[in-house]
Amino acid sequence: MVVISCEPDGASAPTDSALTDSALTDSAPAGSAPADSTALADATRQATTRVLALLQEWVADERLAACRLALLTHGSVTATPDEPVSDLAHAAVWGLVRSVQTENPDRFLLADTDDTDASRNALPAALLAGEPQIALRNGAVRIPRMTRVPVRQPQPSTTDADWDPEATVLITGGTGVLGRLVARHLATAHGVRHLLLATRRGTAADGAADLVAELAGLGAEATVAACDIGDRAAVAALLDQVPAQHPLKAVIHTAGVVDDGILTSLTPERMEAVLHAKAFGAAHLHDLTRDAGLTTFTVFSSAAASFGSPGQGNYTAANAFLDALMQHRHTQALPGRSLAWGLWGEADGMTRNLAGTDFARMARGGLLPLSNAQGLALLDTADRLGPFGDGLLLATRLDAATLHAQATAGALPRILHGLIRIPARRSADHGIATDTPATLRERLAGLTIPAQRTGLLLELVRTHAAAVLGHPTSAVTAADGALPDDLVPADTEFRDLGFDSLTAVELRNRINAVTGLRLPATLIFDQPSPAALADHLATRLTAEAGTPDEPAPAAAAAGAGSAGSAETGQQRSTGSEKQQTRGGTSTETVESLFWIGHDTRRIEESMALLSAASFFRPAFTDPSDIPEPTFVRLAQGEARAQGEALARGETRPALICLPTVAAVSSVYQYSRFAAGLNGHRDVWYVPAPGFLEGEPLPSGIGAVTRMFADAIVRFTDGAPFALAGHSAGGWFVYAVTSHLERLGVRPEAVVTMDAYLPDDGIAPVASALTSEIFDRVTQFVDVDYTRLVAMGGYFRIFSGWSPPDITTPALFLRGRDGEQMPPPWGVPHTVLDIQGNHFTMLEQFADSTARHVDEWLTEIASVRR
């Protein structure tokens, strides 16, 4: 252990320390991977024993009461769904520490690194970012958040091809409460006919004979076998019992032991007892069936491993190991899924000791018990995702009202911040800058030289940017209160400073809060560096407030106008206030009714409401009547002459991304996708009109099509380009491409990503879009009346639309992890099934999607040459 700072004896901390009141220990020394599951079990045992002793010593030493301990691992957690877990042994340490964190708030930090130089350099600041658990990947900080998983609905024609009636299914803990439930369910719902039920006591287990008889009555042959599932030799002997005529094709691991106790009461023996069956048993099954050709490998884990649960350090350690092991299988193209269950209502070996107060405590935390029927339905839902879907799924029943109350009070667990809508006043961190809009304007008013005002705003931008990036600004500010020049260089682009879509939104929110301005979500794309943003703020704030020598435009007009013009100005103000009051009531009603419809699954009625409301929005027919859209650069390919938007004669045509029509439509829809093309190809984004206050909606498809087409022709000015659109953005792609072809301006190619038509009824598409809104409402943009009605307006004008014929080469990308509907386009196109579902193809799997698009566009370009 290396103490970076924090002198428990009262001495001053080292002056060169960046980790105030923190200590760091490397809990995962470098070493080779274990040779087999027995070696892996030994490594896990040693890691958890060593860290348990360390944690116990830390909390017992009163001299360390004011200190925090940061534990560093290397490849023990995944930061993206397709990232391998290279250190499974220390994955269990993460579960242990998560539990200890709930018992000892603000005493322990968890960090996992990929050991790149960028991550090592970013580690000190990252540990001060306020997150209890982080992963560093190439210098970027990743934090754990729960998100919703879109699932396929069961179809009447669905078969159980994955459950071969002639194959054997192994269920560990097979005679326990959950094992029995699963065995019965497989026999009755999926036609499984051969079951191997492993249990510690074999046929001597309570009710074993009755269970075999019951399953026989259901048409299933069940064999109960005694097996110490945590012993590799015993597991090998168990697998040898599987008859050749009924080969093993599925494993469901439900075995487990609970021995709860707070940190100070845990011993290595108590750790071992819980790890043995659950973690080590899964490791042996994984190792010994690696080449068996399984179609299903499901382990029953616990949400406690993700949330952290007080008094369950050994249990969370074992389940965190399961979660990591399934992710490990996932990246090795082996079937594997960890179902992290919440609380099951029916008492079993793991819940029978819970008292009523325990259930009440869980309910207050927003966790409700699952009925048997609900649990089995979730099991089937996970099965429909396929054997190679997400490696970890949390199967829980959450109390939305309780969680929303926690969010309002600012007490929502961090892992749920991506799932529950958080009121804006609670969602942003308190910035390190203490200015308010009033005090900032007062300070600006005291500066008479423009360069001084810009300098003040530049320091404000750099300070907030440093805070968002996690730099320890309080420790490294100079004597005059300014940041060092090299911390956030004024002329370095935000993208190169490490900003991504989420941190960009946070910076925008901070700047909005301190200036009182309403700046767009595209802020750091429009103003790509701190210096550019400071200049922009100076212009905006000066225009609103006026300089000492020149009053603001509104004040000048009021002061210089006649009595009549002054009265007119007052009348406008009063009218605006009335409109705002009247509009506030109606807009709130529309917005509230929409969310009620969403929450009650009345999607068609909700969209009809928004579509009707869109009739009352101003509309344009001639694109020349509205401002030309702004093209936002998301990625840059080849070098070009200064001031040249698109390089001439590029071998890689620029990609212009058109927006979706969801209420969250913004540049961030493509930001992660574009990052995967940076350095390879220019990527631009063009917004659709109507999503910002004051913008009109198009009167019809022709109006918005001409707007996009005219803007693209002027912007590209003869340079090669391709068009792309995700979801409903595909509608724009085909409509605009058809119009461009008629103009004689043919794109090099078009790409549509999981884009489907609203011709079979609005509900399926609207449901996906509203789910997208719900899951992303607090992450990217503020969804308000204007955005919701804009969505309704676009659905209205595209109702009944079908894509026109085009001759441009077309690629259709379809997420293979979601519901694979046939492509809707009736024109020739290439279909490519890619990793992810409708949403994750541009999120977790954005780099992979970008690579597929780049390779296809390159191939098309080579053919055309």
N, C-alpha and C positions, 0 to 999 in steps of 0.2 A: 504494500500500500504506500502511495506517495501522497503526503499531505501538501496540497498546493498552497493553501492558506488556512487560517483559523488557528490561532494559538490558544489552546484551552487553558494555559496557565496565566493568561492575561497579558502576555507580551504582545507587542504590536505585530501585525501580520506582515509578511514580506512585501516590500514595496513594489516588486516586479510581478506580483500575482495578479492574474486576471479573474480568478475565481474567489471572490470575496466570501468568506465564511463557508467555504466548501472544501471537500477533500475528494480525491479521486483514487479509485482502486481498479486495477485491471483484473476483473474477475474471470477473464477467459484468456489465459496465457496461450500463445501460439503453439500449435502442435499438429501432428498428423491426425486424420480422421480415424475413428475406431475401426478395427478390421472386421468385426461382426457385431451382432446384437448383444452378445455377452460383454464384449469390450465396451460397447456403447453404454450398456447399463452400468458398468463399473465407472466409466467416465462421468456419467450423470450423477451417480451416487457420490463420487468424490467432489464434484462441483457444488452440489447442493449442501453437502456436509460442511465444506470449507466456508461457503458464503453464509450458511446459517450461523456458524460460530462467529463470523465477523460481525454480522448484524446484531447478534446478542451482546457481543462485547461493546459494540458502539452505543447501544441504547443503555447499557448498564453503567457506562462511564459518565458520571455527571459533568466532568470537565468538557465533554463534547456536546452538551445539551444545546448549545447555540450553533452547532455546526451541522452541515449537510454532507452526506456521503454520496458521491456519484460513482456508480458501478458501470464499468465499461466492458462491453462484449464485442465480439467480432463475428458478424454473420449469424447471429442467433435469432433474429426476427426478420420478417420480410417487409420491405417498404413498398413493393409492388406485387401484384398477384403472380407474376411469372418469375419472381426472383427466388433463387434457391436458398435453402437454409444450410449453411456450411458447417455450423456448430450446433448440433442438436442437443448436446449435453447441457450447454448453458442456456438453451431455450427454457429449460425447467427453472433456471435461476430467475428468469424474468417473471414467471408465475409466482414464485416465492416472494420476490421483492414487491410485486404489485399488491399482494396481500399485506405485506408489512407496511407499505405506504398508506394503506387505509387505516392501519392501527397507529401509525406515527406520522401524521401529516407534516409535510415540509421538512422531513429529516433525510429522505433518500431520493436520489435521482437515478434514472436508468438511461443509458446511452448505448447505442449499437453503431459501429462504424464499419466502413468498407476498407479502411486502412489506406485510403488515398491521401496524398499530400493535402489536397483541398479540404478533406474532412478533418484531418489532424489540425489544420490551421483554423478551421471553423469551430472546433470543439469548445474552446473556452467560452466564446460568446454564446454558442448554442446552449450551453448549460445554464446561462443566465436569462434565457428567453422566457422563463416562467412555466415551461411545460415539464411535468414530472417524468415523461417518457419521450425519448426522441430517437430517431435513426438518422445517421448522416450518410448521405450517398453523394460522393463527388462534391462535397462541400455544401450540398443542399440539405436542409433540415426537413425531415418527414415526421409527422405526428399521427398517432393512431386515432381514427375516427370510424364510427359505425355508419354504414350507408345502407339504403334499401336495395334489395336484389330483385329486379324484374323477373317474373317467372312465367312459364307457359301454362295456360289453362288446360285442364284435361279435356280431351276430345272424345266423343262417343266411340270413335273407331280405334282409340288407343289400345295397343296390344302390350303384353308383358314380355316382349322379346328378350329383354335383359334378364328376366327371371326364367331360366331354362328349367322346365319341370323335371327334366332328367338329370339335372346337376344337383350337387350338394351345396347347401348353405350352412356355414358354421356360425353359430351364435355363442359367444363367450358370455358367462354369466347367464347361461340359457335357462336356468330354473328360477332365477330371480324375478321380481315383479316386472321389470322392464323387458327382460329376456322372454318371459312368457307372453307379454303383450305383442312383442315383435314376431314371435314364432306363430302365434294365432293369426296375426294380420297377414303374414306372408302366405300362410296356407289358404286363408279365406279370400283375400283381396288379390293375390298375385299367382295363385295356383302352384306354389312351391310344394314339391312332393317329397323331398329328401332333406331332413334337417339333422345336423349334428350339434347337440347342445352340450357345451363344455361347462363344467362346474367343479368347484373344489372337492365336493363330496360325492360326485357322480350320482349313481342311482339311490344313494342314501340321503340325498338332499330332500328336504321337506316337499312333499307333493310331486316328486319326480314321476312316480308311476302313474298318478292321475293325469299328469300333463301329457305323457306319452299316449295314454288311452284317449284323451280328448283330441289330440292331434290326429290320431288314427281315424277317429270319427269324422274328421274334417278332410280325410283323404291324404294325409301326410304321414310318412314313415319317419319317426323321430328316434334318434339314438342318443342316450345320455351317457357322457363319458366323464370320468374323474380326471382332472388335469390341473396341475399347478401352472397356471398360464404364465407366470413370471419366470418359469424355469425353461430354458431353451430346449433341453433334452426332452422334457415332458411335452412341450409343444410339438417337437418333431415326431414323437411317438403318437401324439394325437392325430397329426396329419396323415400318418401312415395308415390309420384306420379307415380313411376315405376309400370306398370301393372304386375300382377302375371304371366300372360301368356307370358310375354316377360321380364324375370328377368334381372336385371343388371349384366353384366359380364365384362364390361370394363369401365375404367375411364381414360380420357385424359384431363389433367389439363393445359389449356393454359392461364387462366385468369392472369392478371397482370396490375400493374400501374407503371408508371415511373415518378419520381419527382426529377430530377438530381440536385445536388448541392455539392460543395466542403465541406470539413469537417467543416469549420468555419460557413457555412451557414445552416447546418442541424439543425433541431430541433426535439424534441421527437414527435411532431405532424407529421412532414414530414416522420420520420421513420415509424410511425404507419400507415400512408396512404399506403405506399408501402408494408409493411409486411402484412397488413390486408388481401388482396385478395390472394396474391401469397403464403405466408408462412402459415398464419393461416387457409386459405381455404383448403390447402393441408392437414394440420393437422386434420381438422374436417372430411374431406373425408376419410382419413386413419382410423380414430377412428371409424367412423360410418359404414364403409364397411368391417371392419376387419373379420367378420364372414359371409360375403356375397358370398364367393366362387368365387371371381373375377379371371379371367384369365389374365387380363391386367390392370396395373395401371401405367400410364406414365405421368410424369410431364415435362412441358417445362421450363427448367432452362436456365441459361446463362453462357457462357464461362467466363464472367466477374467475376463470383464467384471464379473461379480457377486461372485466370490470375491476378485478381485485375484490377480495372478500375478507373482511377481518376475521381472524381466528381460524383461517383455513390455508395457512401457508403451504403445508404439505400437499393439500388437495389441489390448490391452484398451480403448484409446481408440476404435478403429474399431468394435469389437463393442458397446461401450456406446452408440455412436451408432446402430447398428442396432436395439438394444433400444428406445431412445427413439423412433426413427422408427416402429417398429411400434405402439408405444403411441399415438403421434400419429395414425396411420391408424385405430387402434381407436376413438379418441374422435371421429373424423370419419365414423364409420359406413362405413369402407372395410375390406375384408378385410385382415388383416395379422397375422402371427405371427412372432415371433423365437424360433427354437429354439436355445437356448444349450447347445451340445453339450459333454459332457465329452470324454474322450479316446477316439478311434476306434483300435482295435487294428491295423487294416490301414494300413500306411504310405501317406501321400499327400504332396502338396506341402507340407503344413503340419506333418507329423509325421515325415517321413523323416530329419530331422536330429537327432531325439531319441536319446540314448544310453540304454543299459540303466540307468545311474544316474538318468537323468531319470524313466524309468518307475518305478523303485524309490522315488524321492522322492514321486512322485504317489501311489503305493500307500500309503506311510506316512502320507500326508495323507488317506487314505480314499477316493481316487478310482481306480477300476479301469477298464481299457479296455473299450470296447464292441465286441462282434463285429459284423460286417456285418448279420447277421440281427437282433441286438438293436437296432441303430440303426434299421433299416428298420421294425421293429415299433413303436419309439417314434414314428417318423414317422407311421405309420398311427394310432397312439393319439392323437396330437395332432390329426390330421385328423378323427377322430370327435368332437372337441370342437366342431367347426363353425368357419367362417371368422371369426366375430365373438366367439370366446371370449377367453381371456386373451391379451393382447398379447405376453407374455413367458413362456416355459416353459423350465425347465432340464431338459434331457434328459441325465441323467447316470446312471452306475452307481456307487453308493456302497457302500463296505464298512462294513456296519452294525457289525461287531465292532470295527473300528478306531475308528470314530467314537464308539461307546459307551465305549471305553477312553479316548479323548480327553476325553469328558464327565466321566468319573470322575476324571480327573487335572486337571480344570479348564482344559483346553487346547483345547476345542472352538471352532472359528471362530464368531464371533458370529452370522453369517448363518444358521447351522444350529441356533441355540438353540430355534427354534420347531418343529424337525423331530425332534430327537433327545431322548429322555427323559434329563434330567439329574438325578443324585442330588440330593436336597434340600439336602444340606450344601454342594453346589457351586453350586447355582443362584442363591442369594441373594447380593447384594453385601454386603461388610462395611459395617455401619452406622457412622455417625459417632459414635453414642453407644457408650460402652465398657462400659456396665452389663451384667452377667449377672443371671440370676434371683436368684442368691445375694446379690450386691452390692446389687441394687435393694432386696431385702427388708431388708437390713441398714440401708440408708439410710432406708427408710420406718419401720423400727422406732425409729430415733433421733428421729423427729418425733412429738411428742405431740398436736399440734393438728391436727384433721382437715383444716382448710384448707391447712395446710402440706403434708400428704401429697398432697392433690389438686393443689396448685400444682406440686409436683415431677413428678407424673405428666403434668400438662398440658404442662410444658416438655419432657418426654420425647416425648410425642405430637407436639408441634410440631416438635421437632428431627428426628425420623424422617420426618415428613411433608415437611419442607423438603428432606431428603436425597432422598426419592423423587421429588420434583418437580424436582430438579436445582438447587436454590438453593445458592449457594456459602456454606454456613453457616460454614465456617471463617474466611471473610474478613469476614463481616458480623456476627458475634456481638458483643454489647456487652462492656464491660469486666468485667462480673460474670458473663460466660459465657452470658447469656441471649440468645435471639433477639430482634431488634427486633419490636415488637408488630405492625407492619404486614406482616411477612414471611409469617407464617401466622397470620392473625387467629383468635383462639380461638373466636369465635362464628360465623364464616363456614362455610357448609356445604362439606364436602369436594368435592361436585360443582362448586360455584362456584369452588373453588380450582384446578380443572383436573384432578381425579382422574377416570380412566376405569377400566374393568374391570381392566386389567393393573396399573396403579399402585395400585389398591385392594388387589389381592392382595399386591403387594409390601409395602405398609404393614402389612397384616394379618400377613404372615410376619415382618416386623421386630418388631412388637409381641409376637407369640407368642414369638419368640426371646429378647427381653429380659425378658419377664415370666414365662416358663415356663407361661403359660396356653394353653389350646387354644380359641382364639376362632374363631367361624364365618366362612365366606367372605363372609357378608353384613354384616360388621362395620361398614363405614362407611355402610351403608344403615340398620342398626339404630341406630347412634350417629352421626348425620349431621354432627357438627361436632367439632373438637378438644376443646372444652369438654365436650361430652356424652360423648365417648369417655373423657376423663380421669375424669369422675365414675363412669363404668361400671367402669373399671379400679380405682378406689379402692374401690368396693363389692366387687368380686370379690377383690381382694388382701387387703382387710381381713377378709372372710369366711373366707378360707383361712388367713391367718396370725394373726388375732386382734389386738386393740389391746393396748397395754401394760397396760391395766386390765382387759381382758376376754379370756381365752384363746379360741383358735379353738374352734369347736363340737366337733371331733373330740377335741381335747385335753381339753376340759371333760368330755366324756362318759367318756373313759378315766380321768380323775382322780377323778371323782365316783362312778363305778360300783362295784358290789360286786365281790367276787372272781369271782363267777359271770359278771357282765356283762363284766368285763375279759377273762375267759377266752373268752367268746363273741366279743368283739371280736377277740381274737387268732386265734380259730378262723376268723372271717370273712376276716381278712387272709391267713392261711395258705391257706385254700381258694381265695381269689382268686388268690394267687400260683400255686397248682397249676393253676387254670383258665387263667391267663394263659400258663403254660408249655405246657400241653397244647394250648390254643387257638392259641398262637403257631405251634406246629408244623403243626397242621392248616390254619390259615388261610393260612400261607405256602405250604403244599402246594397248596391250592385256587387261590390267587392265581397261583402259578408255573405250574400246569397250564393255567390260563386263558390266560396270555400265551404259553405254548408253543403252545397250540392256535391262538391268533390269528396268531402268526408263521408257522405252517405251514398257514394257511388252513383249519383244521378248525373252522370257526365253529359248526356245528351241535353238534358234540361239546362244545365249550367252553361253549356256552349251556346244554346239557343238564346239564353239571356244576354250573353256577351255580344252575340251577333246582332241582336235587336238593338242593343245600346250603341253599336257602332254606326247605325244609321244617323245618329245625332252628332257624330264627329264631323268636322270639316273635311272635305274630300277634294282631291285634285284630279283633273283629266289630262291636262297638258303638263308634261314634266318641266317645261320652262317656267311654270308658275311657282315652283318650289326651288330651294337652294340645291345645287348639285351635291350629290353625296360625297363624303370624304373617304378616300381610300386609305386604309390603315395598314402599314407594313407590319407583318408578323414575323417574317424571316427574310434573310437576305442571302442570295446565292452568289453569283459571280460578281467580281468587282466591275464597276462601271464609271464612266466619266462623272465628274462632280455635277450635281444638279440633274442628272439623267435618271428618270424613274425606272425605266427598264432598259437593260443592256441590249444593244442591237446584235442580231445574229447569234443569240445565245443557243447553245446546244440543249439547254434545259429551259423550256418555256416557263414563264411565270405562272403560278397557280392563283387564281382569284376565287376566293371562297364567298359564297352567297349565304345569307342568314336563314335560320329557321324562322317559323312564325310563332313559336312559343313565346309566352310572356317574358321569359328570361332571355330572349334573343339579344345577344351581345357578342362583342369581339372575343370574349373568353371561351365561347363555344369551340373555337379552333386553336386556342393559344398553345395547348400542349401538343396537339397534332403538328402545328407549325414549327414548334421547337425541334421536332425530329427532322425537319427539312432545312433547318438553318445551316448555312454554309454549302448547301447543295442546290437550293432552288428558291427564287423569290416567292414569297407567299403574301398575298394581300387579302384584306377583308373589306367588304362593302356593306354598310348597314341598310336596313329597310326603313322607309319613313313611317312615322306614326307611333313609334314606341316612346318618344319623349314628349313631354308636355309642350303644346303649341304646334306640334307637327301634324299636318293633315294626313289622312289615310288615302290610298288610291281609290278612285271611283270604280275601278274594275281591273281585271288582269292585264288588259292592254296598257293601262296607264303605268303600272309599276314595271311591266316588261320593257316598255319604251324608256322609262327612266334608267333602269339598269343598263340596257343596251347602249343608249346614247352616251352614258357616262363611261362605259367600258371602251367604246370606240375612241372617245377623246383621250382617255387615260393611256391606252396602249399605243395609240398613234402608229400603228403598223407593226409593232413588236409582237412576237409570238406569245400566246397565252393559252391557258386551259382553264376551265371552270370546274368548281367542286361545290357540292352541297350535301349536307347531312340532314337526315330526317326530311322535314318539309322544305328545307333548302333545296332539295332535289326538284321540287316543283318549279322554283325560280330557274334552276339550271336548264331544264328542258324548254321552258317558255322563252327564256332569253336566247338560248342557242338557236332555236327555230327562227326568232326574229333577226338575229345576227346573220344567219345564213341567207335570209331574204335580202339583207343589205349587202351581201357579198363579203362579209367579214366572218370567216370561218375559224372558230377556235381549233387549236391543235387536237384537243380531246376534251371530254367531259367525264367527271367522276361523280357518281351519286353513292351515298353511304347510308344504307338501311333506310332508304326513302320509299314510302308507300303512299298510295293514293287514298283520298277520302271518298272513293266512289262506291264502296260497299257499306256506307253508313259512317257517321262521324264518330261513333263511340270508341272503336278500337284505337284510332289515331289520337283522338282527344284524350283518352285515358292515359296513353303513353306520355303525351305532352304535359298533362296536369301532374302526373307523377314526377316528371322532370322538374316542374316548377316547385313542387313540394320539397323534393330532396335538395334542391339547389337554391332555394329562395334566400337563404342567409349567406350564401357563399359568394355570389357574383353581383347581382343587381337587386335593387329594391322593387319588388313586384307590387305595383299600385294599380289604381283604376285605369290610368292611361294605357299601361302595358296589357292589362287583361282585355280591355275593349279592343285594342289593336289586334290581339290574337283572334278575338271573335270576328273582327272585320275581315281579316285575311281568310279565315275559314269560310266566311260567307261568300266572298268573291270567287274562291276556288271550289265551291261546292259544285259537284257534277263535272268538274274539269277532267279532261284526259290529255295526256301528253301528245304534242304534235310529232309528226315524223321528222327525224333529223338524219343527216348523213355523216355527222361528225363521229369519230370513234368514241365509244362509250364503255365505261367500266362501272359495274354495279358491285359494291362491297356489301356483304351480308354477314352479320355477326353469327357465328356458329354456336354461341352459347345461349342464344335466345330462341324465340319461335321462328323457325326458318320458313317463312312464307315465300311463295314463288315471286320472282321479280315482277313488278307491275308494268314495266315498260314494254310496249308492243313493238319496239324498234330493235334492230340488231345491237347486241351489246355483249360484253364479256362479263361473266359472273365469277366472283371470287369469294369464297367463304373464309373469313378471317377470325382471329381470336377476339373474344369479347362478345358483348351483347349490344343492343341499340345505343346504350349510353357509354359503356366502358370501352368501346372501340376508340373513343376520343378522350378517354380518361386514363385508366390504368394501362391500357394497351395502345395508347396514342402513338408511341414510337414505332411499334410494329405496324400499325395502320399506315403511318407515314412512309415506312420503308416499302410496303406493298404498292402504294400509290406512286412513289418515285420510280420504282423499278418498272412499273407498267408504262408510265409516261415516257421513260427513257426508251423502252422498247418501241413504243409508238413513234417516237421521234426518229429512231434509227430506220424504221420501215419507210417512213415518209421521205427520208433523205435518199 
